[in-house]
Amino acid sequence: MFRYCLNASTIRPTPLLDKIRIAGETGYTAIELWHDDLDSHVEQGHALSDVRRALADQGLELATTIYLRNWFDSRGEAFELAWGECGRRMEAAAELGARYVIASPPSGPADYERGAERYARLLAMGGALGVWPIMEFLGFVEDLNSIEKALRVIEACGHPRATTVLDPFHIARGGGSVESIALLRRDQIAISHFNDVPADPPARSQHDSDRVYPGDGVFDLGRYLTLLRATGYDGWLSLELFREDLWNQDPREVARVGLDKMRCVVESTFG
């Protein structure tokens, strides 16, 4: 069955080491960390070894780090800068023991041929470090916003470790169908983010901040989980929310409630 992970965005204003402690103490088995938090930690005079030690103290796996950007179809000097930053971030992810790092798509039109070639190169670079980039689709971008489009990149890149991220919000926001999960093999799914979609505003006009706790919205999470399990996936469900109202609450309570709600959805689906 699934394992439970906390995406650090859910309690974003909380200091980095406190995020890790809260995740461990409230019952999660893994956490996802953002590179802006990691960079701020180092800029404040601390070391990445502090983070790795905090993860070990809590018995947490580092499921992913987030994210690699501008790698897909930038050109010239912009590409060289982006590529160097991708390498730096993957080195940090590897130092922390992460298995994966999320690589985000372009915001505008996607050149799938170039993106697939770049993704293969990114996988080769990450694989040499022991951390695997994940090809993410985002429901609110212009083009690469569905499972089918992510699969175009995954299949065209020709690398056996090519994967994507699943997320109820992005499936709904991009206008795709939950049934598209059945197009994926188990080895093409690196992680599942987990959240729900409210009835209002309409899904196609929602933003990250509209996501709600699992079970508090209208997305068919039971069908989502059934299709996910049918692929053979038994990895993390990672609570990913971006709500300022939750950021203003006790982060420990937010993490606890989120974990309870994830478990409730899973138990109501499978008994």
C-alpha positions, 0 to 999 in steps of 0.5 A, spaced: 500 500 500 501 507 499 506 510 503 505 518 506 510 524 504 509 531 506 511 536 501 514 542 504 510 547 500 504 545 505 507 548 511 512 553 507 513 559 512 516 554 517 524 554 518 527 548 514 529 544 520 523 545 523 519 542 517 523 536 517 522 535 525 514 536 524 514 531 518 517 526 522 514 527 529 507 527 526 508 520 522 510 521 515 515 517 512 518 521 507 519 529 505 520 533 499 524 539 500 524 545 495 531 548 493 529 555 495 529 553 502 536 549 501 539 555 498 537 559 504 539 554 509 546 555 506 546 562 505 545 563 512 551 560 514 549 553 515 551 546 511 547 541 507 550 536 512 545 539 517 539 537 513 541 530 512 542 529 519 535 532 521 532 527 516 536 521 519 534 523 526 527 523 524 528 516 520 525 520 514 527 519 506 528 525 502 523 523 496 524 528 492 527 535 491 524 541 487 525 543 482 529 544 476 527 549 471 528 552 464 532 546 462 527 544 457 527 549 451 531 555 453 537 557 448 544 560 448 546 563 454 540 562 458 540 554 456 548 554 459 546 558 465 540 553 466 544 547 465 549 549 470 544 550 475 540 544 474 547 540 475 548 544 482 541 542 484 542 535 482 549 535 486 545 538 492 540 533 492 545 527 491 548 530 497 542 529 501 540 522 499 534 524 494 532 519 490 529 524 485 529 531 483 523 534 479 524 537 473 518 542 471 516 543 464 516 550 460 510 555 461 509 556 454 509 552 447 513 546 448 518 543 443 517 536 444 523 533 440 528 538 443 525 537 450 526 529 449 533 530 447 534 535 453 531 530 458 535 524 456 541 528 457 538 530 464 537 523 466 544 521 464 547 527 468 543 525 474 544 518 473 551 519 474 550 522 481 545 517 483 539 522 483 533 521 477 530 527 474 522 527 474 519 530 468 513 534 471 507 536 467 503 542 470 496 543 469 496 551 468 502 551 463 500 553 456 502 546 453 505 540 457 499 540 461 497 532 461 499 525 462 499 524 455 503 530 453 508 528 459 508 521 456 510 524 449 517 526 452 518 520 456 517 515 451 521 520 446 527 520 450 528 513 450 531 512 457 529 507 461 529 511 468 524 516 465 518 518 469 513 523 471 509 526 477 502 525 478 497 530 481 490 530 482 490 538 481 494 538 475 490 533 472 484 537 473 487 543 472 490 541 465 483 538 463 485 531 462 482 525 465 483 521 471 483 515 466 489 517 463 493 514 469 492 507 466 496 509 460 502 509 465 506 503 467 509 503 474 516 504 472 514 511 469 511 514 476 516 517 480 511 520 486 504 522 486 502 528 489 496 528 493 490 534 494 483 535 492 480 540 487 474 545 490 468 545 486 469 553 485 472 556 481 472 552 475 478 547 475 480 550 468 481 557 472 484 554 479 491 556 481 495 552 486 492 556 492 485 553 490 488 546 492 484 543 498 486 537 503 484 530 500 477 529 501 475 536 502 474 537 494 470 534 488 476 530 485 474 523 484 480 521 489 477 514 489 478 512 482 485 516 482 487 511 487 484 505 484 487 507 477 494 508 481 494 502 485 492 498 478 499 500 475 502 497 481 505 503 484 506 503 492 510 509 493 509 515 496 502 520 496 505 526 498 501 532 501 502 538 497 498 544 498 499 552 497 494 555 501 496 561 505 490 560 510 494 554 512 501 557 512 498 562 518 496 556 522 500 551 527 504 547 522 504 541 526 496 541 526 496 542 518 501 536 517 497 532 522 490 533 519 493 532 512 496 526 514 489 524 517 485 526 511 490 522 506 489 516 510 481 517 510 481 517 503 485 511 502 482 507 507 475 509 504 477 507 497 480 500 499 477 498 506 
